[in-house]
Amino acid sequence: METRGLRIKRTKYFTVQRIAILASLTALCHVGRLMLQFIPNVQPMTTILLIITLTMGTIDGLVVALLSLLLSNMFLGMGPWTMTQFIGFAVVILLTGCLRPLYRSQKLATWARRSLFIGYAFLTGLLYGFIISIVYTQMFGIQNFWVYYLQGISFDLLHAFGNAGFFLILDPILSPLINRRKDFLL
Protein backbone atom coordinates (compact mmCIF):
# COMPACT_ATOMS: atom_id res chain seq x y z
CA MET A 1 0.00 0.00 0.00
CA GLU A 2 1.47 3.36 -1.00
CA THR A 3 0.41 6.73 0.26
CA ARG A 4 2.07 9.74 -1.41
CA GLY A 5 5.36 8.00 -1.88
CA LEU A 6 5.43 6.49 1.62
CA ARG A 7 5.33 2.77 2.02
CA ILE A 8 3.29 1.48 4.87
CA LYS A 9 3.95 -2.09 5.82
CA ARG A 10 0.87 -3.89 6.98
CA THR A 11 1.36 -6.80 9.30
CA LYS A 12 -1.27 -9.10 10.63
CA TYR A 13 -1.35 -9.38 14.40
CA PHE A 14 -3.06 -12.73 14.53
CA THR A 15 -0.85 -14.88 12.35
CA VAL A 16 -1.31 -18.63 12.12
CA GLN A 17 1.63 -19.14 14.48
CA ARG A 18 0.25 -16.70 17.08
CA ILE A 19 -3.18 -18.33 16.93
CA ALA A 20 -1.60 -21.77 17.40
CA ILE A 21 0.35 -20.57 20.45
CA LEU A 22 -2.73 -18.87 21.92
CA ALA A 23 -4.78 -22.02 21.34
CA SER A 24 -2.15 -24.12 23.11
CA LEU A 25 -2.06 -21.72 26.06
CA THR A 26 -5.87 -21.68 26.17
CA ALA A 27 -5.86 -25.48 26.33
CA LEU A 28 -3.27 -25.33 29.13
CA CYS A 29 -5.50 -22.95 31.14
CA HIS A 30 -8.55 -25.11 30.49
CA VAL A 31 -6.90 -28.38 31.51
CA GLY A 32 -5.28 -26.80 34.57
CA ARG A 33 -8.60 -25.39 35.71
CA LEU A 34 -10.46 -28.66 35.22
CA MET A 35 -7.79 -30.80 36.88
CA LEU A 36 -7.85 -28.76 40.07
CA GLN A 37 -11.56 -27.98 40.24
CA PHE A 38 -11.93 -30.00 43.45
CA ILE A 39 -9.75 -27.48 45.34
CA PRO A 40 -11.71 -24.22 45.78
CA ASN A 41 -10.06 -21.24 44.05
CA VAL A 42 -6.73 -22.99 43.50
CA GLN A 43 -6.02 -23.29 39.80
CA PRO A 44 -3.15 -22.23 37.53
CA MET A 45 -5.27 -20.18 35.15
CA THR A 46 -4.57 -16.80 36.77
CA THR A 47 -0.84 -17.46 36.85
CA ILE A 48 -0.75 -18.62 33.24
CA LEU A 49 -2.62 -15.45 32.23
CA LEU A 50 -0.09 -13.35 34.17
CA ILE A 51 2.82 -15.06 32.40
CA ILE A 52 1.15 -14.68 28.98
CA THR A 53 0.54 -10.98 29.61
CA LEU A 54 4.09 -10.40 30.85
CA THR A 55 5.74 -12.24 27.96
CA MET A 56 3.38 -11.77 25.00
CA GLY A 57 1.25 -8.73 25.81
CA THR A 58 -2.09 -7.54 27.11
CA ILE A 59 -4.17 -8.41 24.04
CA ASP A 60 -2.93 -12.00 24.09
CA GLY A 61 -3.69 -12.27 27.80
CA LEU A 62 -7.24 -11.01 27.28
CA VAL A 63 -7.83 -13.38 24.34
CA VAL A 64 -6.65 -16.42 26.28
CA ALA A 65 -8.66 -15.33 29.35
CA LEU A 66 -11.89 -15.04 27.39
CA LEU A 67 -11.42 -18.29 25.48
CA SER A 68 -10.34 -20.21 28.58
CA LEU A 69 -13.31 -18.98 30.59
CA LEU A 70 -15.80 -19.83 27.87
CA LEU A 71 -14.29 -23.25 27.28
CA SER A 72 -13.91 -24.29 30.91
CA ASN A 73 -17.29 -22.86 31.94
CA MET A 74 -18.92 -25.04 29.30
CA PHE A 75 -17.80 -27.94 31.49
CA LEU A 76 -18.07 -26.31 34.90
CA GLY A 77 -21.28 -24.36 34.26
CA MET A 78 -22.18 -21.09 32.57
CA GLY A 79 -23.95 -18.33 34.39
CA PRO A 80 -23.67 -14.68 35.33
CA TRP A 81 -20.38 -15.52 37.05
CA THR A 82 -18.74 -16.05 33.64
CA MET A 83 -18.99 -12.34 32.90
CA THR A 84 -17.83 -11.36 36.38
CA GLN A 85 -14.87 -13.74 36.06
CA PHE A 86 -13.89 -12.09 32.78
CA ILE A 87 -14.19 -8.63 34.32
CA GLY A 88 -11.92 -9.73 37.19
CA PHE A 89 -9.37 -11.27 34.83
CA ALA A 90 -9.51 -8.24 32.53
CA VAL A 91 -8.66 -5.86 35.37
CA VAL A 92 -5.81 -8.11 36.54
CA ILE A 93 -4.47 -8.46 32.96
CA LEU A 94 -4.64 -4.71 32.27
CA LEU A 95 -2.78 -4.00 35.52
CA THR A 96 -0.22 -6.70 34.67
CA GLY A 97 0.28 -5.16 31.24
CA CYS A 98 1.42 -1.96 32.97
CA LEU A 99 4.10 -3.97 34.81
CA ARG A 100 5.42 -5.64 31.67
CA PRO A 101 8.41 -3.27 31.27
CA LEU A 102 9.49 -4.08 34.84
CA TYR A 103 9.27 -7.81 34.13
CA ARG A 104 11.37 -7.45 30.98
CA SER A 105 13.89 -5.12 32.62
CA GLN A 106 17.47 -6.34 32.78
CA LYS A 107 18.25 -3.99 35.68
CA LEU A 108 16.82 -6.36 38.28
CA ALA A 109 18.52 -9.61 39.19
CA THR A 110 16.56 -12.67 38.14
CA TRP A 111 15.85 -13.74 41.72
CA ALA A 112 14.69 -10.21 42.66
CA ARG A 113 12.39 -9.97 39.65
CA ARG A 114 10.98 -13.43 40.27
CA SER A 115 10.42 -12.70 43.98
CA LEU A 116 8.70 -9.42 43.14
CA PHE A 117 6.34 -11.12 40.70
CA ILE A 118 5.61 -14.02 43.04
CA GLY A 119 4.40 -11.39 45.52
CA TYR A 120 2.48 -9.70 42.72
CA ALA A 121 0.84 -13.02 41.79
CA PHE A 122 -0.24 -13.36 45.42
CA LEU A 123 -1.78 -9.87 45.36
CA THR A 124 -3.64 -10.56 42.11
CA GLY A 125 -5.49 -13.39 43.85
CA LEU A 126 -6.75 -10.92 46.45
CA LEU A 127 -7.49 -8.27 43.82
CA TYR A 128 -9.44 -10.72 41.68
CA GLY A 129 -11.62 -11.72 44.63
CA PHE A 130 -12.20 -8.07 45.55
CA ILE A 131 -13.31 -7.25 42.00
CA ILE A 132 -15.61 -10.29 41.86
CA SER A 133 -17.19 -9.22 45.16
CA ILE A 134 -17.76 -5.66 43.92
CA VAL A 135 -19.42 -6.89 40.73
CA TYR A 136 -21.58 -9.45 42.58
CA THR A 137 -22.82 -6.94 45.13
CA GLN A 138 -23.86 -4.58 42.33
CA MET A 139 -25.35 -7.33 40.18
CA PHE A 140 -27.38 -9.02 42.91
CA GLY A 141 -28.16 -5.93 44.99
CA ILE A 142 -26.33 -7.08 48.10
CA GLN A 143 -26.56 -4.25 50.61
CA ASN A 144 -23.47 -4.75 52.75
CA PHE A 145 -20.37 -5.18 50.58
CA TRP A 146 -17.89 -5.66 53.44
CA VAL A 147 -19.86 -8.46 55.08
CA TYR A 148 -20.11 -10.25 51.72
CA TYR A 149 -16.41 -9.70 50.95
CA LEU A 150 -15.14 -10.81 54.36
CA GLN A 151 -17.21 -14.01 54.15
CA GLY A 152 -15.18 -14.98 51.08
CA ILE A 153 -11.71 -13.80 52.13
CA SER A 154 -10.58 -17.35 52.94
CA PHE A 155 -11.28 -18.35 49.32
CA ASP A 156 -9.38 -15.28 48.09
CA LEU A 157 -6.42 -16.27 50.26
CA LEU A 158 -6.48 -19.77 48.75
CA HIS A 159 -6.45 -18.17 45.30
CA ALA A 160 -3.58 -15.86 46.31
CA PHE A 161 -1.39 -18.63 47.76
CA GLY A 162 -2.16 -20.81 44.74
CA ASN A 163 -1.11 -18.01 42.39
CA ALA A 164 2.17 -17.50 44.21
CA GLY A 165 2.95 -21.22 44.20
CA PHE A 166 2.02 -21.67 40.56
CA PHE A 167 4.07 -18.60 39.56
CA LEU A 168 7.07 -20.04 41.39
CA ILE A 169 6.69 -23.29 39.43
CA LEU A 170 5.41 -22.11 36.03
CA ASP A 171 7.37 -18.92 35.34
CA PRO A 172 10.73 -20.67 34.86
CA ILE A 173 9.03 -23.19 32.54
CA LEU A 174 6.53 -21.14 30.51
CA SER A 175 8.42 -17.88 30.02
CA PRO A 176 11.39 -19.46 28.20
CA LEU A 177 9.01 -21.56 26.08
CA ILE A 178 7.02 -18.51 25.03
CA ASN A 179 10.14 -16.41 24.49
CA ARG A 180 11.62 -19.13 22.30
CA ARG A 181 8.61 -18.73 20.01
CA LYS A 182 9.00 -14.94 19.73
CA ASP A 183 10.41 -15.24 16.19
CA PHE A 184 7.02 -16.64 15.07
CA LEU A 185 5.11 -13.84 16.76
CA LEU A 186 6.82 -10.86 15.15
C-alpha positions in Angstrom: 0.0 0.0 0.0 1.5 3.4 -1.0 0.4 6.7 0.3 2.1 9.7 -1.4 5.4 8.0 -1.9 5.4 6.5 1.6 5.3 2.8 2.0 3.3 1.5 4.9 3.9 -2.1 5.8 0.9 -3.9 7.0 1.4 -6.8 9.3 -1.3 -9.1 10.6 -1.3 -9.4 14.4 -3.1 -12.7 14.5 -0.9 -14.9 12.4 -1.3 -18.6 12.1 1.6 -19.1 14.5 0.3 -16.7 17.1 -3.2 -18.3 16.9 -1.6 -21.8 17.4 0.4 -20.6 20.5 -2.7 -18.9 21.9 -4.8 -22.0 21.3 -2.1 -24.1 23.1 -2.1 -21.7 26.1 -5.9 -21.7 26.2 -5.9 -25.5 26.3 -3.3 -25.3 29.1 -5.5 -23.0 31.1 -8.5 -25.1 30.5 -6.9 -28.4 31.5 -5.3 -26.8 34.6 -8.6 -25.4 35.7 -10.5 -28.7 35.2 -7.8 -30.8 36.9 -7.8 -28.8 40.1 -11.6 -28.0 40.2 -11.9 -30.0 43.4 -9.7 -27.5 45.3 -11.7 -24.2 45.8 -10.1 -21.2 44.0 -6.7 -23.0 43.5 -6.0 -23.3 39.8 -3.1 -22.2 37.5 -5.3 -20.2 35.1 -4.6 -16.8 36.8 -0.8 -17.5 36.9 -0.8 -18.6 33.2 -2.6 -15.5 32.2 -0.1 -13.4 34.2 2.8 -15.1 32.4 1.1 -14.7 29.0 0.5 -11.0 29.6 4.1 -10.4 30.9 5.7 -12.2 28.0 3.4 -11.8 25.0 1.2 -8.7 25.8 -2.1 -7.5 27.1 -4.2 -8.4 24.0 -2.9 -12.0 24.1 -3.7 -12.3 27.8 -7.2 -11.0 27.3 -7.8 -13.4 24.3 -6.7 -16.4 26.3 -8.7 -15.3 29.4 -11.9 -15.0 27.4 -11.4 -18.3 25.5 -10.3 -20.2 28.6 -13.3 -19.0 30.6 -15.8 -19.8 27.9 -14.3 -23.2 27.3 -13.9 -24.3 30.9 -17.3 -22.9 31.9 -18.9 -25.0 29.3 -17.8 -27.9 31.5 -18.1 -26.3 34.9 -21.3 -24.4 34.3 -22.2 -21.1 32.6 -24.0 -18.3 34.4 -23.7 -14.7 35.3 -20.4 -15.5 37.0 -18.7 -16.1 33.6 -19.0 -12.3 32.9 -17.8 -11.4 36.4 -14.9 -13.7 36.1 -13.9 -12.1 32.8 -14.2 -8.6 34.3 -11.9 -9.7 37.2 -9.4 -11.3 34.8 -9.5 -8.2 32.5 -8.7 -5.9 35.4 -5.8 -8.1 36.5 -4.5 -8.5 33.0 -4.6 -4.7 32.3 -2.8 -4.0 35.5 -0.2 -6.7 34.7 0.3 -5.2 31.2 1.4 -2.0 33.0 4.1 -4.0 34.8 5.4 -5.6 31.7 8.4 -3.3 31.3 9.5 -4.1 34.8 9.3 -7.8 34.1 11.4 -7.4 31.0 13.9 -5.1 32.6 17.5 -6.3 32.8 18.3 -4.0 35.7 16.8 -6.4 38.3 18.5 -9.6 39.2 16.6 -12.7 38.1 15.9 -13.7 41.7 14.7 -10.2 42.7 12.4 -10.0 39.7 11.0 -13.4 40.3 10.4 -12.7 44.0 8.7 -9.4 43.1 6.3 -11.1 40.7 5.6 -14.0 43.0 4.4 -11.4 45.5 2.5 -9.7 42.7 0.8 -13.0 41.8 -0.2 -13.4 45.4 -1.8 -9.9 45.4 -3.6 -10.6 42.1 -5.5 -13.4 43.8 -6.7 -10.9 46.4 -7.5 -8.3 43.8 -9.4 -10.7 41.7 -11.6 -11.7 44.6 -12.2 -8.1 45.6 -13.3 -7.2 42.0 -15.6 -10.3 41.9 -17.2 -9.2 45.2 -17.8 -5.7 43.9 -19.4 -6.9 40.7 -21.6 -9.5 42.6 -22.8 -6.9 45.1 -23.9 -4.6 42.3 -25.4 -7.3 40.2 -27.4 -9.0 42.9 -28.2 -5.9 45.0 -26.3 -7.1 48.1 -26.6 -4.3 50.6 -23.5 -4.7 52.8 -20.4 -5.2 50.6 -17.9 -5.7 53.4 -19.9 -8.5 55.1 -20.1 -10.2 51.7 -16.4 -9.7 51.0 -15.1 -10.8 54.4 -17.2 -14.0 54.2 -15.2 -15.0 51.1 -11.7 -13.8 52.1 -10.6 -17.3 52.9 -11.3 -18.3 49.3 -9.4 -15.3 48.1 -6.4 -16.3 50.3 -6.5 -19.8 48.8 -6.4 -18.2 45.3 -3.6 -15.9 46.3 -1.4 -18.6 47.8 -2.2 -20.8 44.7 -1.1 -18.0 42.4 2.2 -17.5 44.2 3.0 -21.2 44.2 2.0 -21.7 40.6 4.1 -18.6 39.6 7.1 -20.0 41.4 6.7 -23.3 39.4 5.4 -22.1 36.0 7.4 -18.9 35.3 10.7 -20.7 34.9 9.0 -23.2 32.5 6.5 -21.1 30.5 8.4 -17.9 30.0 11.4 -19.5 28.2 9.0 -21.6 26.1 7.0 -18.5 25.0 10.1 -16.4 24.5 11.6 -19.1 22.3 8.6 -18.7 20.0 9.0 -14.9 19.7 10.4 -15.2 16.2 7.0 -16.6 15.1 5.1 -13.8 16.8 6.8 -10.9 15.1 
